[in-house]
Structures are given as structure tokens and as C-alpha cells.
Amino acid sequence: MTTFAHHPVFVAIAPLLEVVGGRVIEPGTLQAGDVPVSWEGEVIGGVRLESLSRALDRLIAHIEEELGGPLMDLPRQDKQAAVRMLDERGAFQLRKSIEDVAALMGVSRITIYNYLNAIRRD
């Protein structure tokens, strides 16, 4: 991290940036699509977000960390919990995410739909 990235604002949002796949950018290198960050009326840097194409991978990695292992190795109850967590975090709004999650869990897409139906009935 460079000096500007040690600003208290960037230190405070570091955990958030890790989750959403963002990184701190120097103020002079901001591009279209970057989010400028101001402090006391001055742009102190910015945030550049990763492409949405990696969003599902990031969500899955965080859930695997929370549940203690790869989706494939989780018992059924934890797989259902993972599907609930993914659903709550909007993962299934991404194109082909159900198929991708099913493959990572070693189940059919029908199983994922069944988990989702059960979750949404509760």
C-alpha cells in the first residue's frame, strides 16, 4: 500500500473493498467508472471495482471461508446454508450462476432450485 492508501478512510473501508473486489487508486490515476473518495473537500484517492464476471467467484470464496471448506466437501445441511447465503447476497441474479454453483457443489441444478424453493417458502 502506498502512503495515500494509509489514509484512515482507506484503512476503514479495506474490509469492504476486499469483499466487493475493490482496490484503492491514486487520485491522479482515476478513470471513468472509478469511485472518487473525498475527505474534507479534497479527492484523496478512489476505488476501482473488479469486473462483475468475478463476483460469483468472490461470493463463493467468502462463503467457503465462512462455512469452513469447499462447497463440494460440505455436508448437505451446509450446502443448503451456502445456497441461502448466496441467495441473500444476490448471487443467483447473475447469469448461469445456478449451473455454476451446482457444479461446484457436485449436485444438479434441480437440487439448487429445490434448495431455493425450500428457502423461499420459509
Backbone as XML, in Angstrom:
<?xml version="1.0"?>
<chain id="A" units="angstrom">
  <residue number="1" name="MET">
    <atom name="N" x="0.832" y="-1.186" z="0.000"/>
    <atom name="CA" x="0.000" y="0.000" z="0.000"/>
    <atom name="C" x="0.876" y="1.249" z="0.000"/>
  </residue>
  <residue number="2" name="THR">
    <atom name="N" x="0.552" y="2.167" z="-0.845"/>
    <atom name="CA" x="1.298" y="3.410" z="-0.864"/>
    <atom name="C" x="0.786" y="4.334" z="0.229"/>
  </residue>
  <residue number="3" name="THR">
    <atom name="N" x="1.462" y="5.467" z="0.419"/>
    <atom name="CA" x="1.141" y="6.381" z="1.516"/>
    <atom name="C" x="-0.317" y="6.833" z="1.503"/>
  </residue>
  <residue number="4" name="PHE">
    <atom name="N" x="-0.827" y="7.245" z="0.337"/>
    <atom name="CA" x="-2.209" y="7.733" z="0.300"/>
    <atom name="C" x="-3.181" y="6.644" z="0.739"/>
  </residue>
  <residue number="5" name="ALA">
    <atom name="N" x="-2.841" y="5.390" z="0.479"/>
    <atom name="CA" x="-3.730" y="4.287" z="0.841"/>
    <atom name="C" x="-3.758" y="4.035" z="2.339"/>
  </residue>
  <residue number="6" name="HIS">
    <atom name="N" x="-2.851" y="4.647" z="3.088"/>
    <atom name="CA" x="-2.854" y="4.512" z="4.545"/>
    <atom name="C" x="-3.742" y="5.554" z="5.217"/>
  </residue>
  <residue number="7" name="HIS">
    <atom name="N" x="-4.386" y="6.372" z="4.419"/>
    <atom name="CA" x="-5.322" y="7.362" z="4.966"/>
    <atom name="C" x="-6.387" y="6.607" z="5.768"/>
  </residue>
  <residue number="8" name="PRO">
    <atom name="N" x="-6.832" y="7.151" z="6.890"/>
    <atom name="CA" x="-7.828" y="6.458" z="7.730"/>
    <atom name="C" x="-9.092" y="6.025" z="6.983"/>
  </residue>
  <residue number="9" name="VAL">
    <atom name="N" x="-9.504" y="6.780" z="5.978"/>
    <atom name="CA" x="-10.691" y="6.386" z="5.207"/>
    <atom name="C" x="-10.436" y="5.056" z="4.504"/>
  </residue>
  <residue number="10" name="PHE">
    <atom name="N" x="-9.289" y="4.933" z="3.854"/>
    <atom name="CA" x="-9.000" y="3.705" z="3.115"/>
    <atom name="C" x="-8.732" y="2.537" z="4.054"/>
  </residue>
  <residue number="11" name="VAL">
    <atom name="N" x="-8.129" y="2.818" z="5.191"/>
    <atom name="CA" x="-7.913" y="1.767" z="6.189"/>
    <atom name="C" x="-9.267" y="1.260" z="6.691"/>
  </residue>
  <residue number="12" name="ALA">
    <atom name="N" x="-10.196" y="2.187" z="6.923"/>
    <atom name="CA" x="-11.525" y="1.813" z="7.435"/>
    <atom name="C" x="-12.326" y="0.989" z="6.441"/>
  </residue>
  <residue number="13" name="ILE">
    <atom name="N" x="-12.189" y="1.287" z="5.147"/>
    <atom name="CA" x="-13.001" y="0.567" z="4.155"/>
    <atom name="C" x="-12.286" y="-0.646" z="3.552"/>
  </residue>
  <residue number="14" name="ALA">
    <atom name="N" x="-11.074" y="-0.930" z="4.008"/>
    <atom name="CA" x="-10.316" y="-2.066" z="3.464"/>
    <atom name="C" x="-11.089" y="-3.388" z="3.520"/>
  </residue>
  <residue number="15" name="PRO">
    <atom name="N" x="-11.750" y="-3.732" z="4.647"/>
    <atom name="CA" x="-12.507" y="-4.995" z="4.666"/>
    <atom name="C" x="-13.648" y="-5.007" z="3.646"/>
  </residue>
  <residue number="16" name="LEU">
    <atom name="N" x="-14.302" y="-3.870" z="3.472"/>
    <atom name="CA" x="-15.378" y="-3.774" z="2.487"/>
    <atom name="C" x="-14.822" y="-3.968" z="1.077"/>
  </residue>
  <residue number="17" name="LEU">
    <atom name="N" x="-13.705" y="-3.328" z="0.785"/>
    <atom name="CA" x="-13.108" y="-3.456" z="-0.543"/>
    <atom name="C" x="-12.716" y="-4.901" z="-0.841"/>
  </residue>
  <residue number="18" name="GLU">
    <atom name="N" x="-12.247" y="-5.600" z="0.183"/>
    <atom name="CA" x="-11.883" y="-6.997" z="-0.008"/>
    <atom name="C" x="-13.102" y="-7.827" z="-0.414"/>
  </residue>
  <residue number="19" name="VAL">
    <atom name="N" x="-14.210" y="-7.578" z="0.234"/>
    <atom name="CA" x="-15.433" y="-8.347" z="-0.044"/>
    <atom name="C" x="-15.991" y="-8.041" z="-1.435"/>
  </residue>
  <residue number="20" name="VAL">
    <atom name="N" x="-15.998" y="-6.774" z="-1.805"/>
    <atom name="CA" x="-16.610" y="-6.401" z="-3.086"/>
    <atom name="C" x="-15.626" y="-6.422" z="-4.248"/>
  </residue>
  <residue number="21" name="GLY">
    <atom name="N" x="-14.369" y="-6.719" z="-3.952"/>
    <atom name="CA" x="-13.390" y="-6.802" z="-5.023"/>
    <atom name="C" x="-12.940" y="-5.446" z="-5.525"/>
  </residue>
  <residue number="22" name="GLY">
    <atom name="N" x="-12.737" y="-4.527" z="-4.607"/>
    <atom name="CA" x="-12.276" y="-3.196" z="-4.988"/>
    <atom name="C" x="-10.845" y="-2.971" z="-4.563"/>
  </residue>
  <residue number="23" name="ARG">
    <atom name="N" x="-10.212" y="-2.009" z="-5.199"/>
    <atom name="CA" x="-8.853" y="-1.643" z="-4.782"/>
    <atom name="C" x="-8.728" y="-0.128" z="-4.793"/>
  </residue>
  <residue number="24" name="VAL">
    <atom name="N" x="-7.806" y="0.345" z="-3.981"/>
    <atom name="CA" x="-7.568" y="1.778" z="-3.836"/>
    <atom name="C" x="-6.723" y="2.260" z="-5.015"/>
  </residue>
  <residue number="25" name="ILE">
    <atom name="N" x="-7.099" y="3.423" z="-5.551"/>
    <atom name="CA" x="-6.425" y="4.019" z="-6.701"/>
    <atom name="C" x="-5.921" y="5.408" z="-6.313"/>
  </residue>
  <residue number="26" name="GLU">
    <atom name="N" x="-4.741" y="5.745" z="-6.767"/>
    <atom name="CA" x="-4.196" y="7.091" z="-6.522"/>
    <atom name="C" x="-5.082" y="8.143" z="-7.162"/>
  </residue>
  <residue number="27" name="PRO">
    <atom name="N" x="-5.170" y="9.316" z="-6.548"/>
    <atom name="CA" x="-6.071" y="10.354" z="-7.068"/>
    <atom name="C" x="-5.768" y="10.760" z="-8.508"/>
  </residue>
  <residue number="28" name="GLY">
    <atom name="N" x="-4.522" y="10.773" z="-8.906"/>
    <atom name="CA" x="-4.167" y="11.201" z="-10.255"/>
    <atom name="C" x="-4.388" y="10.153" z="-11.327"/>
  </residue>
  <residue number="29" name="THR">
    <atom name="N" x="-4.778" y="8.948" z="-10.929"/>
    <atom name="CA" x="-4.946" y="7.862" z="-11.909"/>
    <atom name="C" x="-6.400" y="7.411" z="-12.051"/>
  </residue>
  <residue number="30" name="LEU">
    <atom name="N" x="-7.326" y="8.188" z="-11.503"/>
    <atom name="CA" x="-8.742" y="7.827" z="-11.596"/>
    <atom name="C" x="-9.194" y="7.787" z="-13.052"/>
  </residue>
  <residue number="31" name="GLN">
    <atom name="N" x="-9.997" y="6.788" z="-13.374"/>
    <atom name="CA" x="-10.541" y="6.621" z="-14.718"/>
    <atom name="C" x="-12.067" y="6.616" z="-14.639"/>
  </residue>
  <residue number="32" name="ALA">
    <atom name="N" x="-12.692" y="6.669" z="-15.797"/>
    <atom name="CA" x="-14.151" y="6.548" z="-15.854"/>
    <atom name="C" x="-14.545" y="5.234" z="-15.190"/>
  </residue>
  <residue number="33" name="GLY">
    <atom name="N" x="-15.549" y="5.282" z="-14.343"/>
    <atom name="CA" x="-16.010" y="4.086" z="-13.639"/>
    <atom name="C" x="-15.421" y="3.946" z="-12.247"/>
  </residue>
  <residue number="34" name="ASP">
    <atom name="N" x="-14.311" y="4.632" z="-11.968"/>
    <atom name="CA" x="-13.750" y="4.616" z="-10.620"/>
    <atom name="C" x="-14.617" y="5.486" z="-9.711"/>
  </residue>
  <residue number="35" name="VAL">
    <atom name="N" x="-14.573" y="5.210" z="-8.434"/>
    <atom name="CA" x="-15.341" y="5.991" z="-7.455"/>
    <atom name="C" x="-14.369" y="6.901" z="-6.707"/>
  </residue>
  <residue number="36" name="PRO">
    <atom name="N" x="-14.463" y="8.210" z="-6.945"/>
    <atom name="CA" x="-13.573" y="9.117" z="-6.214"/>
    <atom name="C" x="-13.943" y="9.165" z="-4.734"/>
  </residue>
  <residue number="37" name="VAL">
    <atom name="N" x="-12.935" y="9.240" z="-3.886"/>
    <atom name="CA" x="-13.149" y="9.323" z="-2.444"/>
    <atom name="C" x="-12.613" y="10.682" z="-1.979"/>
  </residue>
  <residue number="38" name="SER">
    <atom name="N" x="-13.504" y="11.461" z="-1.373"/>
    <atom name="CA" x="-13.129" y="12.801" z="-0.914"/>
    <atom name="C" x="-13.055" y="12.842" z="0.602"/>
  </residue>
  <residue number="39" name="TRP">
    <atom name="N" x="-12.167" y="13.700" z="1.092"/>
    <atom name="CA" x="-12.026" y="13.936" z="2.515"/>
    <atom name="C" x="-11.819" y="15.435" z="2.700"/>
  </residue>
  <residue number="40" name="GLU">
    <atom name="N" x="-12.701" y="16.051" z="3.452"/>
    <atom name="CA" x="-12.639" y="17.484" z="3.710"/>
    <atom name="C" x="-12.519" y="18.285" z="2.411"/>
  </residue>
  <residue number="41" name="GLY">
    <atom name="N" x="-13.316" y="17.908" z="1.427"/>
    <atom name="CA" x="-13.398" y="18.635" z="0.172"/>
    <atom name="C" x="-12.303" y="18.337" z="-0.840"/>
  </residue>
  <residue number="42" name="GLU">
    <atom name="N" x="-11.408" y="17.417" z="-0.545"/>
    <atom name="CA" x="-10.309" y="17.088" z="-1.448"/>
    <atom name="C" x="-10.377" y="15.607" z="-1.824"/>
  </residue>
  <residue number="43" name="VAL">
    <atom name="N" x="-10.195" y="15.314" z="-3.107"/>
    <atom name="CA" x="-10.158" y="13.913" z="-3.557"/>
    <atom name="C" x="-8.824" y="13.330" z="-3.102"/>
  </residue>
  <residue number="44" name="ILE">
    <atom name="N" x="-8.904" y="12.308" z="-2.237"/>
    <atom name="CA" x="-7.696" y="11.703" z="-1.674"/>
    <atom name="C" x="-7.324" y="10.401" z="-2.376"/>
  </residue>
  <residue number="45" name="GLY">
    <atom name="N" x="-8.152" y="9.968" z="-3.276"/>
    <atom name="CA" x="-7.927" y="8.719" z="-3.992"/>
    <atom name="C" x="-9.243" y="8.242" z="-4.552"/>
  </residue>
  <residue number="46" name="GLY">
    <atom name="N" x="-9.273" y="6.974" z="-4.876"/>
    <atom name="CA" x="-10.501" y="6.414" z="-5.412"/>
    <atom name="C" x="-10.547" y="4.919" z="-5.213"/>
  </residue>
  <residue number="47" name="VAL">
    <atom name="N" x="-11.640" y="4.350" z="-5.651"/>
    <atom name="CA" x="-11.839" y="2.911" z="-5.576"/>
    <atom name="C" x="-12.164" y="2.414" z="-6.980"/>
  </residue>
  <residue number="48" name="ARG">
    <atom name="N" x="-11.481" y="1.371" z="-7.373"/>
    <atom name="CA" x="-11.756" y="0.717" z="-8.654"/>
    <atom name="C" x="-12.298" y="-0.677" z="-8.339"/>
  </residue>
  <residue number="49" name="LEU">
    <atom name="N" x="-13.491" y="-0.955" z="-8.844"/>
    <atom name="CA" x="-14.135" y="-2.251" z="-8.604"/>
    <atom name="C" x="-13.745" y="-3.237" z="-9.690"/>
  </residue>
  <residue number="50" name="GLU">
    <atom name="N" x="-13.673" y="-4.516" z="-9.317"/>
    <atom name="CA" x="-13.415" y="-5.574" z="-10.281"/>
    <atom name="C" x="-14.622" y="-5.757" z="-11.184"/>
  </residue>
  <residue number="51" name="SER">
    <atom name="N" x="-14.411" y="-6.426" z="-12.253"/>
    <atom name="CA" x="-15.485" y="-6.766" z="-13.177"/>
    <atom name="C" x="-16.497" y="-7.673" z="-12.483"/>
  </residue>
  <residue number="52" name="LEU">
    <atom name="N" x="-17.746" y="-7.542" z="-12.862"/>
    <atom name="CA" x="-18.784" y="-8.421" z="-12.311"/>
    <atom name="C" x="-18.555" y="-9.886" z="-12.674"/>
  </residue>
  <residue number="53" name="SER">
    <atom name="N" x="-17.756" y="-10.140" z="-13.678"/>
    <atom name="CA" x="-17.509" y="-11.521" z="-14.081"/>
    <atom name="C" x="-16.847" y="-12.323" z="-12.961"/>
  </residue>
  <residue number="54" name="ARG">
    <atom name="N" x="-16.224" y="-11.662" z="-11.999"/>
    <atom name="CA" x="-15.585" y="-12.356" z="-10.876"/>
    <atom name="C" x="-16.435" y="-12.309" z="-9.609"/>
  </residue>
  <residue number="55" name="ALA">
    <atom name="N" x="-17.600" y="-11.686" z="-9.677"/>
    <atom name="CA" x="-18.432" y="-11.510" z="-8.485"/>
    <atom name="C" x="-18.827" y="-12.841" z="-7.852"/>
  </residue>
  <residue number="56" name="LEU">
    <atom name="N" x="-19.262" y="-13.782" z="-8.667"/>
    <atom name="CA" x="-19.689" y="-15.076" z="-8.121"/>
    <atom name="C" x="-18.511" y="-15.785" z="-7.464"/>
  </residue>
  <residue number="57" name="ASP">
    <atom name="N" x="-17.342" y="-15.732" z="-8.086"/>
    <atom name="CA" x="-16.161" y="-16.362" z="-7.500"/>
    <atom name="C" x="-15.844" y="-15.769" z="-6.129"/>
  </residue>
  <residue number="58" name="ARG">
    <atom name="N" x="-15.939" y="-14.439" z="-6.011"/>
    <atom name="CA" x="-15.687" y="-13.774" z="-4.733"/>
    <atom name="C" x="-16.704" y="-14.196" z="-3.683"/>
  </residue>
  <residue number="59" name="LEU">
    <atom name="N" x="-17.987" y="-14.201" z="-4.062"/>
    <atom name="CA" x="-19.031" y="-14.597" z="-3.112"/>
    <atom name="C" x="-18.802" y="-16.021" z="-2.619"/>
  </residue>
  <residue number="60" name="ILE">
    <atom name="N" x="-18.502" y="-16.909" z="-3.536"/>
    <atom name="CA" x="-18.288" y="-18.308" z="-3.176"/>
    <atom name="C" x="-17.081" y="-18.449" z="-2.265"/>
  </residue>
  <residue number="61" name="ALA">
    <atom name="N" x="-16.005" y="-17.754" z="-2.571"/>
    <atom name="CA" x="-14.807" y="-17.831" z="-1.731"/>
    <atom name="C" x="-15.101" y="-17.388" z="-0.302"/>
  </residue>
  <residue number="62" name="HIS">
    <atom name="N" x="-15.881" y="-16.323" z="-0.139"/>
    <atom name="CA" x="-16.215" y="-15.848" z="1.206"/>
    <atom name="C" x="-17.115" y="-16.833" z="1.935"/>
  </residue>
  <residue number="63" name="ILE">
    <atom name="N" x="-18.039" y="-17.426" z="1.221"/>
    <atom name="CA" x="-18.934" y="-18.394" z="1.863"/>
    <atom name="C" x="-18.176" y="-19.667" z="2.231"/>
  </residue>
  <residue number="64" name="GLU">
    <atom name="N" x="-17.278" y="-20.108" z="1.373"/>
    <atom name="CA" x="-16.458" y="-21.283" z="1.712"/>
    <atom name="C" x="-15.627" y="-21.008" z="2.968"/>
  </residue>
  <residue number="65" name="GLU">
    <atom name="N" x="-15.120" y="-19.790" z="3.070"/>
    <atom name="CA" x="-14.352" y="-19.419" z="4.261"/>
    <atom name="C" x="-15.253" y="-19.429" z="5.496"/>
  </residue>
  <residue number="66" name="GLU">
    <atom name="N" x="-16.451" y="-18.878" z="5.366"/>
    <atom name="CA" x="-17.384" y="-18.827" z="6.498"/>
    <atom name="C" x="-17.822" y="-20.221" z="6.941"/>
  </residue>
  <residue number="67" name="LEU">
    <atom name="N" x="-18.016" y="-21.118" z="5.966"/>
    <atom name="CA" x="-18.517" y="-22.456" z="6.290"/>
    <atom name="C" x="-17.402" y="-23.478" z="6.515"/>
  </residue>
  <residue number="68" name="GLY">
    <atom name="N" x="-16.166" y="-23.082" z="6.268"/>
    <atom name="CA" x="-15.045" y="-23.944" z="6.623"/>
    <atom name="C" x="-14.586" y="-24.945" z="5.583"/>
  </residue>
  <residue number="69" name="GLY">
    <atom name="N" x="-14.909" y="-24.734" z="4.320"/>
    <atom name="CA" x="-14.394" y="-25.649" z="3.308"/>
    <atom name="C" x="-15.039" y="-25.441" z="1.961"/>
  </residue>
  <residue number="70" name="PRO">
    <atom name="N" x="-14.496" y="-26.127" z="0.943"/>
    <atom name="CA" x="-15.051" y="-26.023" z="-0.407"/>
    <atom name="C" x="-16.505" y="-26.500" z="-0.451"/>
  </residue>
  <residue number="71" name="LEU">
    <atom name="N" x="-17.294" y="-25.869" z="-1.292"/>
    <atom name="CA" x="-18.713" y="-26.239" z="-1.407"/>
    <atom name="C" x="-18.884" y="-27.735" z="-1.659"/>
  </residue>
  <residue number="72" name="MET">
    <atom name="N" x="-18.018" y="-28.305" z="-2.476"/>
    <atom name="CA" x="-18.105" y="-29.723" z="-2.834"/>
    <atom name="C" x="-18.015" y="-30.619" z="-1.601"/>
  </residue>
  <residue number="73" name="ASP">
    <atom name="N" x="-17.221" y="-30.217" z="-0.613"/>
    <atom name="CA" x="-16.965" y="-31.063" z="0.552"/>
    <atom name="C" x="-17.941" y="-30.847" z="1.701"/>
  </residue>
  <residue number="74" name="LEU">
    <atom name="N" x="-18.835" y="-29.893" z="1.569"/>
    <atom name="CA" x="-19.764" y="-29.583" z="2.658"/>
    <atom name="C" x="-20.860" y="-30.640" z="2.768"/>
  </residue>
  <residue number="75" name="PRO">
    <atom name="N" x="-21.308" y="-30.930" z="3.988"/>
    <atom name="CA" x="-22.469" y="-31.806" z="4.141"/>
    <atom name="C" x="-23.722" y="-31.098" z="3.610"/>
  </residue>
  <residue number="76" name="ARG">
    <atom name="N" x="-24.764" y="-31.874" z="3.389"/>
    <atom name="CA" x="-26.000" y="-31.363" z="2.773"/>
    <atom name="C" x="-26.532" y="-30.118" z="3.476"/>
  </residue>
  <residue number="77" name="GLN">
    <atom name="N" x="-26.582" y="-30.154" z="4.784"/>
    <atom name="CA" x="-27.129" y="-29.021" z="5.545"/>
    <atom name="C" x="-26.315" y="-27.745" z="5.290"/>
  </residue>
  <residue number="78" name="ASP">
    <atom name="N" x="-24.999" y="-27.870" z="5.207"/>
    <atom name="CA" x="-24.160" y="-26.699" z="4.935"/>
    <atom name="C" x="-24.290" y="-26.247" z="3.486"/>
  </residue>
  <residue number="79" name="LYS">
    <atom name="N" x="-24.518" y="-27.187" z="2.574"/>
    <atom name="CA" x="-24.764" y="-26.802" z="1.185"/>
    <atom name="C" x="-26.049" y="-25.974" z="1.093"/>
  </residue>
  <residue number="80" name="GLN">
    <atom name="N" x="-27.053" y="-26.397" z="1.840"/>
    <atom name="CA" x="-28.302" y="-25.629" z="1.867"/>
    <atom name="C" x="-28.064" y="-24.243" z="2.469"/>
  </residue>
  <residue number="81" name="ALA">
    <atom name="N" x="-27.247" y="-24.175" z="3.512"/>
    <atom name="CA" x="-26.914" y="-22.879" z="4.123"/>
    <atom name="C" x="-26.155" y="-22.015" z="3.124"/>
  </residue>
  <residue number="82" name="ALA">
    <atom name="N" x="-25.253" y="-22.618" z="2.364"/>
    <atom name="CA" x="-24.487" y="-21.877" z="1.357"/>
    <atom name="C" x="-25.415" y="-21.309" z="0.289"/>
  </residue>
  <residue number="83" name="VAL">
    <atom name="N" x="-26.386" y="-22.093" z="-0.136"/>
    <atom name="CA" x="-27.350" y="-21.609" z="-1.138"/>
    <atom name="C" x="-28.155" y="-20.448" z="-0.559"/>
  </residue>
  <residue number="84" name="ARG">
    <atom name="N" x="-28.548" y="-20.561" z="0.686"/>
    <atom name="CA" x="-29.283" y="-19.459" z="1.344"/>
    <atom name="C" x="-28.422" y="-18.191" z="1.358"/>
  </residue>
  <residue number="85" name="MET">
    <atom name="N" x="-27.175" y="-18.332" z="1.754"/>
    <atom name="CA" x="-26.271" y="-17.183" z="1.831"/>
    <atom name="C" x="-26.045" y="-16.564" z="0.448"/>
  </residue>
  <residue number="86" name="LEU">
    <atom name="N" x="-25.843" y="-17.412" z="-0.539"/>
    <atom name="CA" x="-25.657" y="-16.918" z="-1.906"/>
    <atom name="C" x="-26.901" y="-16.182" z="-2.395"/>
  </residue>
  <residue number="87" name="ASP">
    <atom name="N" x="-28.057" y="-16.741" z="-2.076"/>
    <atom name="CA" x="-29.316" y="-16.106" z="-2.482"/>
    <atom name="C" x="-29.473" y="-14.744" z="-1.805"/>
  </residue>
  <residue number="88" name="GLU">
    <atom name="N" x="-29.189" y="-14.681" z="-0.502"/>
    <atom name="CA" x="-29.305" y="-13.425" z="0.240"/>
    <atom name="C" x="-28.356" y="-12.357" z="-0.299"/>
  </residue>
  <residue number="89" name="ARG">
    <atom name="N" x="-27.229" y="-12.788" z="-0.843"/>
    <atom name="CA" x="-26.217" y="-11.853" z="-1.350"/>
    <atom name="C" x="-26.371" y="-11.573" z="-2.846"/>
  </residue>
  <residue number="90" name="GLY">
    <atom name="N" x="-27.452" y="-12.097" z="-3.433"/>
    <atom name="CA" x="-27.768" y="-11.764" z="-4.820"/>
    <atom name="C" x="-27.042" y="-12.576" z="-5.876"/>
  </residue>
  <residue number="91" name="ALA">
    <atom name="N" x="-26.401" y="-13.659" z="-5.483"/>
    <atom name="CA" x="-25.610" y="-14.438" z="-6.436"/>
    <atom name="C" x="-26.439" y="-15.010" z="-7.580"/>
  </residue>
  <residue number="92" name="PHE">
    <atom name="N" x="-27.665" y="-15.369" z="-7.304"/>
    <atom name="CA" x="-28.461" y="-16.043" z="-8.324"/>
    <atom name="C" x="-29.105" y="-15.079" z="-9.309"/>
  </residue>
  <residue number="93" name="GLN">
    <atom name="N" x="-28.782" y="-13.806" z="-9.181"/>
    <atom name="CA" x="-29.198" y="-12.835" z="-10.189"/>
    <atom name="C" x="-28.200" y="-12.796" z="-11.344"/>
  </residue>
  <residue number="94" name="LEU">
    <atom name="N" x="-27.043" y="-13.404" z="-11.132"/>
    <atom name="CA" x="-26.026" y="-13.455" z="-12.172"/>
    <atom name="C" x="-26.320" y="-14.591" z="-13.147"/>
  </residue>
  <residue number="95" name="ARG">
    <atom name="N" x="-26.076" y="-14.337" z="-14.395"/>
    <atom name="CA" x="-26.342" y="-15.310" z="-15.455"/>
    <atom name="C" x="-25.543" y="-16.598" z="-15.222"/>
  </residue>
  <residue number="96" name="LYS">
    <atom name="N" x="-26.207" y="-17.731" z="-15.363"/>
    <atom name="CA" x="-25.638" y="-19.075" z="-15.241"/>
    <atom name="C" x="-25.098" y="-19.409" z="-13.855"/>
  </residue>
  <residue number="97" name="SER">
    <atom name="N" x="-25.457" y="-18.613" z="-12.849"/>
    <atom name="CA" x="-24.919" y="-18.852" z="-11.511"/>
    <atom name="C" x="-25.445" y="-20.150" z="-10.899"/>
  </residue>
  <residue number="98" name="ILE">
    <atom name="N" x="-26.688" y="-20.501" z="-11.182"/>
    <atom name="CA" x="-27.230" y="-21.744" z="-10.620"/>
    <atom name="C" x="-26.444" y="-22.940" z="-11.138"/>
  </residue>
  <residue number="99" name="GLU">
    <atom name="N" x="-26.172" y="-22.954" z="-12.429"/>
    <atom name="CA" x="-25.396" y="-24.046" z="-13.017"/>
    <atom name="C" x="-23.986" y="-24.077" z="-12.442"/>
  </residue>
  <residue number="100" name="ASP">
    <atom name="N" x="-23.375" y="-22.896" z="-12.282"/>
    <atom name="CA" x="-22.012" y="-22.824" z="-11.756"/>
    <atom name="C" x="-21.947" y="-23.305" z="-10.310"/>
  </residue>
  <residue number="101" name="VAL">
    <atom name="N" x="-22.897" y="-22.878" z="-9.488"/>
    <atom name="CA" x="-22.923" y="-23.295" z="-8.079"/>
    <atom name="C" x="-23.197" y="-24.799" z="-7.989"/>
  </residue>
  <residue number="102" name="ALA">
    <atom name="N" x="-24.108" y="-25.291" z="-8.786"/>
    <atom name="CA" x="-24.401" y="-26.734" z="-8.781"/>
    <atom name="C" x="-23.141" y="-27.538" z="-9.099"/>
  </residue>
  <residue number="103" name="ALA">
    <atom name="N" x="-22.402" y="-27.109" z="-10.104"/>
    <atom name="CA" x="-21.169" y="-27.818" z="-10.475"/>
    <atom name="C" x="-20.149" y="-27.785" z="-9.337"/>
  </residue>
  <residue number="104" name="LEU">
    <atom name="N" x="-20.023" y="-26.642" z="-8.677"/>
    <atom name="CA" x="-19.072" y="-26.526" z="-7.573"/>
    <atom name="C" x="-19.477" y="-27.353" z="-6.361"/>
  </residue>
  <residue number="105" name="MET">
    <atom name="N" x="-20.796" y="-27.567" z="-6.204"/>
    <atom name="CA" x="-21.286" y="-28.364" z="-5.078"/>
    <atom name="C" x="-21.345" y="-29.858" z="-5.403"/>
  </residue>
  <residue number="106" name="GLY">
    <atom name="N" x="-21.271" y="-30.179" z="-6.680"/>
    <atom name="CA" x="-21.392" y="-31.576" z="-7.068"/>
    <atom name="C" x="-22.817" y="-32.074" z="-7.020"/>
  </residue>
  <residue number="107" name="VAL">
    <atom name="N" x="-23.766" y="-31.165" z="-7.292"/>
    <atom name="CA" x="-25.187" y="-31.520" z="-7.315"/>
    <atom name="C" x="-25.774" y="-31.043" z="-8.639"/>
  </residue>
  <residue number="108" name="SER">
    <atom name="N" x="-27.006" y="-31.414" z="-8.901"/>
    <atom name="CA" x="-27.664" y="-30.961" z="-10.122"/>
    <atom name="C" x="-28.243" y="-29.558" z="-9.921"/>
  </residue>
  <residue number="109" name="ARG">
    <atom name="N" x="-28.520" y="-28.891" z="-11.028"/>
    <atom name="CA" x="-29.144" y="-27.569" z="-10.917"/>
    <atom name="C" x="-30.544" y="-27.698" z="-10.328"/>
  </residue>
  <residue number="110" name="ILE">
    <atom name="N" x="-31.198" y="-28.842" z="-10.561"/>
    <atom name="CA" x="-32.519" y="-29.090" z="-9.969"/>
    <atom name="C" x="-32.423" y="-29.084" z="-8.442"/>
  </residue>
  <residue number="111" name="THR">
    <atom name="N" x="-31.340" y="-29.636" z="-7.919"/>
    <atom name="CA" x="-31.131" y="-29.627" z="-6.467"/>
    <atom name="C" x="-31.036" y="-28.191" z="-5.955"/>
  </residue>
  <residue number="112" name="ILE">
    <atom name="N" x="-30.311" y="-27.341" z="-6.681"/>
    <atom name="CA" x="-30.197" y="-25.935" z="-6.271"/>
    <atom name="C" x="-31.579" y="-25.275" z="-6.302"/>
  </residue>
  <residue number="113" name="TYR">
    <atom name="N" x="-32.344" y="-25.541" z="-7.364"/>
    <atom name="CA" x="-33.705" y="-24.983" z="-7.436"/>
    <atom name="C" x="-34.555" y="-25.484" z="-6.263"/>
  </residue>
  <residue number="114" name="ASN">
    <atom name="N" x="-34.416" y="-26.747" z="-5.916"/>
    <atom name="CA" x="-35.168" y="-27.292" z="-4.772"/>
    <atom name="C" x="-34.765" y="-26.599" z="-3.463"/>
  </residue>
  <residue number="115" name="TYR">
    <atom name="N" x="-33.453" y="-26.390" z="-3.285"/>
    <atom name="CA" x="-32.991" y="-25.667" z="-2.085"/>
    <atom name="C" x="-33.585" y="-24.272" z="-2.063"/>
  </residue>
  <residue number="116" name="LEU">
    <atom name="N" x="-33.542" y="-23.576" z="-3.207"/>
    <atom name="CA" x="-34.083" y="-22.211" z="-3.286"/>
    <atom name="C" x="-35.575" y="-22.182" z="-3.011"/>
  </residue>
  <residue number="117" name="ASN">
    <atom name="N" x="-36.315" y="-23.139" z="-3.560"/>
    <atom name="CA" x="-37.762" y="-23.192" z="-3.307"/>
    <atom name="C" x="-38.050" y="-23.397" z="-1.825"/>
  </residue>
  <residue number="118" name="ALA">
    <atom name="N" x="-37.292" y="-24.277" z="-1.183"/>
    <atom name="CA" x="-37.481" y="-24.518" z="0.246"/>
    <atom name="C" x="-37.138" y="-23.258" z="1.060"/>
  </residue>
  <residue number="119" name="ILE">
    <atom name="N" x="-36.057" y="-22.581" z="0.689"/>
    <atom name="CA" x="-35.634" y="-21.365" z="1.396"/>
    <atom name="C" x="-36.697" y="-20.276" z="1.263"/>
  </residue>
  <residue number="120" name="ARG">
    <atom name="N" x="-37.194" y="-20.116" z="0.073"/>
    <atom name="CA" x="-38.133" y="-19.022" z="-0.195"/>
    <atom name="C" x="-39.533" y="-19.301" z="0.354"/>
  </residue>
  <residue number="121" name="ARG">
    <atom name="N" x="-39.826" y="-20.561" z="0.667"/>
    <atom name="CA" x="-41.098" y="-20.910" z="1.299"/>
    <atom name="C" x="-41.083" y="-20.562" z="2.781"/>
  </residue>
  <residue number="122" name="ASP">
    <atom name="N" x="-39.893" y="-20.614" z="3.385"/>
    <atom name="CA" x="-39.766" y="-20.362" z="4.843"/>
    <atom name="C" x="-40.104" y="-18.960" z="5.220"/>
  </residue>
</chain>
